[in-house]
Amino acid sequence: MNLIRETTDMVDNAEKRAVVLGAGFAGLFAARILSEFYGQVTVVDRDVLSGGHEARRGVPQRDQGHELLARGQLIAEELFPGMTADLVTAGAPLGDVSENVRWILEGQRLEKTTSGLSIVACTRSFRERHLRARVEALPQVAVLEGATALRLVTTPDNRTVTGVVVARDGAEETLTADLVIDATGRGSRAPVWLDELGYGRVEEEKHKIDIGYATCYYRTPPGAFGDDISINTLASAEVPRGGSTQKVDGDRTIVTVYGILGDYPPVEPEGFHAFVKSLATPDIAEIVAVSEPLTEPVRYRFPANLRRRYERMTTFPEGLLIIGDAVCSFNPRYGQGMTVAALEALTLRSHLSGREQPDPQAFFGELSASVINDVWDIVITTDLVFPGVEGDRNDDVRFIHAHVGRLQSAGMRDGDIAVACLRVFGLVDPPAALFDQGLLDAVARVEEQEKTIATT
């Protein structure tokens, strides 16, 4: 009897169709999950994806530094076994997020130790290209490139989405689907489409940060990084500028610097180098000083954290889900976007398992509660460290600022405390882990040792 049921399910799945709008990280992770439940999955992207190694033109931040945090790295390896080895074989450096990364906070370095968490240092286009190749190799998945989504197709009562109309080579085409997933990023047309279908406009939250980035690629002599593959100098209230440099694919070094609230790094070489030298420590400037530039600096600007509250909509059509930056886009200096997309893919899997059709409102509710809320709170609270950022600095916010500052200070002397902070930063552990009693006891011991040294 079970065999009959399983065979029937396989036939049913083979006839089911899903369409993913967007071939970025959110769309690719979603396509991988959909391949478990749908016999035909079509990924639609407006860019031409094949025939080269260049970054997609439709990604405005394509040339800037990108990170897949530790939790995202774990999920990518789970969904695509051997992906880490593939990237390393193709030329991406591999290291430990503590032992091989120089973390500089408030002008001081975190103590290093082995964390057991990996970092693969590579460019966005390199990682995306390998991820897309894995997705395209799935027999259920096809990629439709150079196609722009124009509008949704629905039942006459607009209650169910049954497909999407796309434009390609000057002609329109209708893709029928049991499920459409919008992963088109911050510029998603879903708010407009839903309004036109009679569902009203989704509520939006914005928190201004007005951050500006500039990135340049270099060739760096062997040994310049020492045992590190990445150096991260974080902005602080005292020095609201930051940057990072990594050894990446192609035997290159990427240098990205940023400033907040309109303090944009210049993109002419002399000004860019001066900005690098203005960071809290000279670590990145020392790398630049011995490196040969391969490109001119390029810029990217990010005005505000943006969250679309789909979970608060009272009605929503069946057959449509929205993920990735189309739901929530975060201040990119924390590098959380790709990892959040991976976490959302796992949420998608849970809402497809054992269901004929996912419930959109239940999906958005869990997405908010289980994935977005903690990350959103981390970002907004951390941004409020900077005096010029608007927001409510209530007692809870001030307490968290003081508590995290205390942990970071102790982490500059104790590697285990540093790793505990990095695990939360890498979205491996929840923020509540920063209040674990064992961690607090370790911090107290470090502080007591510091007092003893100071008095002797």
N, C-alpha and C positions, 0 to 999 in steps of 0.2 A: 504493500500500500504506500509506504514512504517513497519507494522507487517511482511509482506512478506519479505521485505528487511532485517529486523533484523533476521528473521529465516534463511534466506539464508546465512547471515554473520556467524551465529552460526555454520551452517553446514560446511562452508568454513574453519572456524577457527579450527573445530574439526579435519579436515584432514591435517592441517598444522603442520610441525614438526620443532623443533629447538633443537640444541645441544649446551650446554655450556661446555667448557673445563675449568675445575678448580672449586673446591667446597669451595674455600675460600670466603671471604666476598664479593668481586666483583662478583664472580660467583653466589652466593646465592641471592644477591640483583637482579642481572640480571634475574635469573630464576623466581623470584617472579614477575617481570614485564612481562616477556615472557608468563607467565601463563594467562595473560589477553588477549593475542592475538593468542596463539598457542594451539592447542588441545593436543599436545604431546611435552613435554620438557624433554630432557634427560641431566642430569648433570653428566659429566665424571670426575673422579679424579683418579690419580695413587695410592693414599693411600687407605688403608682399613679404612673405616670410622665408621663402626658399632662395637658394642661389648665392648666398653670401654669408659672411660672418659679422656684418654690421649690426648695430643696435637698431631696433624697430623705430621708424620715424615717428610713429604715433605715441611714443613714450617721451614726454618732455624732459624727464630727469634721466634719460638713458645714459648720458655720459658721466653722471655723478657716481660717487662711491655707493655701493650697496652691500648690505650684510644679511645673511640668513642666520638668525640667532640660534643658540644652542638647541632650543626646543624645535625650531623649524628644521634644523639639520637632522635631528632624530626622526621626525615625521617623514622627511624626504627619503631617508634611508629605509624606513618601514614600507613606504608606498612603492619605492623603486629600489629594490635590493641591489647593492653594488654600485649605486650612484656615486657615493663618495670615492670609491676606487676609480671609477670612470673619470671623474673630474681630476683627480690627482694624476692619473696616467696621462691625461691630456695636457697637463702642465700647471695645474693649480696647486699652490702650496697648502700643506696640511699641518695643523698644529693644535695645541691645547689652549683653550680660551683664557687660561690663567698663566700657564707656564711659558707660553710663546706669544703673549700679547702684553705690551707695555701700557698699562692703564694709568693715566695721569689725571688726578682729581684735585682741585684746589691747589694745583702746582706741585703735588706730591704723588709719588708712585705707590700703587697698591702692591703689597707684598705678593710674591709669586709662589705658587705651589702647583702640584698636579691636580687638576679638577676632574679629569676623566671625561670632559666635554670637548668635542671637536669643533674647530673652525676651519672651513675651507675658504681660503682667500682668493676671490676671483671677481671679474667684472660681471655686471648684470647680464650683458649679452651672452657671455660665455656660459653662465649657469642656465640661463633661459633656453639657449640653443640645445644644450644637452637634455634638459628636462623635456623640451618639445619633441626631441627625437625619440625619447622613451614613450611619450604619449602617442605619437604618430605610429609607433610600432605595435600598439594595441590593435588587435583585429577589429574591435568594435568602433574605433575612432577614425574619423576623416577630418581633415582640416581644409576649410574653404577660405583661401586668402584673397586679399584685394576686394573684400565685400563689406559694404556698410549697412548696418541694420537701420531700416527706415521706420518701421512701425510694427506693432504687435498684431497678430490675427487672433480674434476671439469668437466665441459663440455669439449668437444674436443678442443675448442678454448681457454680454460683457462679463459674465461671471467666471468664465474659464478661458485661459489663453491656450490656443491650439497651434500656434506657430509664430513665425516672424517673417516679414517681407524684407529682403535684402536687395541692394543694388550692386551689380557687378558688371563691369565692361559696358556700362551704359544701359543695361537692361535690368528689370526687376524680376525677382524670383521669390516664390513663397516656399519656405521650409516648414513643413508640418512637424509638430512635435507634441509628445505627451507632457514634456516639461521643457521650459525655457529658463536658462540661468543667465542673468545679466552680470557679467564680470568685466564691464567696460571702464571701470575706474571712476575717478572723481567726476569726470564729465558725463556720467551716465545720463541717458535720456529717460530713464524709468520714471522720475518724478513728473515729467511732462506727460508721458504716455498714460500714467495712472490718472492724472488729472483729466486728461481728454476722455478717458473711459468712465469718468464719473465717480472716481474714488477720492477725489480731493488731493491737495498737495501734502506731501509728507512733511512733518515737522523737522526742522533742521536746527542743530546747535553749532555755533561757531565760536572758537576762542582764538583771537588774533595773536600771532607770534611774529609774523612778517620776517621770516628768516631767509637769508640769501646765501647761496652756495657758489663756490667756484672750484673747478677741478682741472688738474693738469696731469699728464702722463710723462714718466721719466724712464730712463735706463740708469740703474743704480749699480755701482761696483759690488762684486761679491763680498760678503762679510760686513757691509755697512750697517745692517740691522742686528748684527750679533746673532743671538739665538731666537730673536723675535721674527714674526712674520707680519706683525701689525703694531702700530703705535697710535693710541687714541688719547688725544688731549681734550678733555671735556671743558666746555665753557662753564663759567661760574658767575656768581653775582659780582665778584670783584673784577673778573676778566671775562666779559660776555662774548668772547670769541673762542672758537674751538676748531679742531681739525683732526684728521686721521691720515695715515699713510700706510699702505699695505704693499707687500710683494704679491703680484697677481699673475694670471695667465699671460703667456707670451713673453715671459721673462721681463716683465715691466713692473714699474712702481706707480701706483696711483696716489695722488695727493689731493685731498679735498679739505677745504677750509670753509668756515661759515661764521656769520655774525647775525645777531637777532635785532628785531625792531628797526629794520632799515639800515643796519650797519653792514652793507653788502661788501664782500671782497671785490677788489678790482679784477678785471680780466686782462688788462695789459700786463705783460710779464713783470715789469719793475714794481708796479703796485701790488701784484699778487705776491711777489717775494717779500715785500715789506709787510704785508698782512701776515704771512707765515711767521715772520720774525717777531710779530707782536703777540704771539700766543704766550700762555703762562710760562712755558718752559721752552728751551731751544731744541728739544728732541727732533721735531719734524724739520725745523730749519737746518739742522745738521745733516739730515738725509738729503734735502734739496741741494745743499751746498756742494755735495760731492756727486750729484746726479746730472745727467744730460737730458734736457727737455725733448720730448718726442712730439708734443702737441702744443698748441696755444691753450691757455686757460679758457674754459667755457663756463657759463653761469646757469643757475636755476634758482627760481624764487618760489617760496611757499608762503602764502598769505596767512592761513589760519587752519587750525585743526577743525575738521568738519565731520559731524555725525548726523546721519539721517535716521530718524526714529521710526523705522518701519514697524517695530514692535508695538507702537502706540496707535497705529491705524486701526479703526474699528472694523473695517472690511477690507478684503484684499482678494484679488482673483486667484482661483486655483490654476495650477500649471505654470506659475511664475515664481522664481526665487531670485534674490539679489545677494551678492557676496563681495568680499574684498573692499577696495577703496570706494566702490559704488555705495557701500553702506557707511563706512567710516575710514577716514584718512587722517593719519597722525603726523605730528611734527617729525620729519624724516631724520632728525639728528639722533633719534633713539633707535633707528633701524628695525622697527617692529613690523612694518607692513607685510613683508613676505611671510614672516612667521605667523602672523595673525591669519593670513590667507590659508596657510597649511592647517591651522587649528580649525578654521571654519570648514575646511574640507572634511575633517573628521566629524564635525557636527552634521554636515550634510549626509554622511554615511549613516549616522544613527537615525536620521529622519527618513531615510529610504528603506531601511531594513524592516521587513515585515509589513510594509504598507503598500497598498495599491497606488497611492498618490500622496506625496508629502503635504502636510497641513502648513501653509505659509505662515500663519500667525503663530503656531506652535514653534516653527523653525526660527522665526525672528525673535521670539521670546527667549529661546534657549541660546541663540547666538549672542543676544545682549547679555544675558545673565552669566553664561559660562565662558564667553570669550572676550567680548568687547569691554564690559564694565570695568574689570580690573585694569586692563591696559589703558583705557581712557582716563581712569582716575590717576594712574601713575603719570601719564603724560601731562595732564592739566596741573596736577599738584607740583610736579617737578618744574614745569614752565613758570610757576608762580614764585620760584626762587629769584627770578629776575625782577627787580623793582619796577621796571617800566611796563611789565605785562599786566593787563587788567584782569581783575578777578577778586574773589572773596578770600582774603587771608584770615580765615577764622581760626579759632583755637585749635581745631583738629589739624588744619594745614600747618600751622606753626609748630605744633607738636611733632608732626611727621618730618618736617624739615629738620628740626633739632635731632630727632631720633636717627634719621638716615645720615646726618652729618656726623653723629657720634659713631655709627657703625663704620662709615668710611674712614674716619680717623683711626679707628682701631684696626681696620683692614690694611692700613699702611704699615702696620707692625706685625700683623698675624695673617698668614696665608689662608688659614681655614675660614677666618671671618671674611676675608676678601672673596673667597669662593662662594660663601653663603650669599653675599651681595650679588655676585655675578650670576648665580643660579636664578635669582629673582629677575635681574636685569635681562637674562636670556630666556625668560618666560618658562623655565623648567619648573620652578617652584612658585607658588602664589605669594602675593605680598605679605600675607599673614606669617610666612616663614621668617620674616625679619623680626618677629616678636616672640620667636621660640625661646623658651626659658634657657635652654642650653646655650644658645647663641648669646643671650643677654649675660649669662654667667661668664662666658668667654670674654666678652667685651669688658666686663667689670674687672676681670683678672688683668687684662692688658692695661687698663687705666690705673690699677693699683701698682703695677710694675712701673709705669711711667712716673707715678708720684714718688715711688721709692728711689728711682734713679735721680729724679729732680732734687731730692733732699739729701743726697749723699755727695 
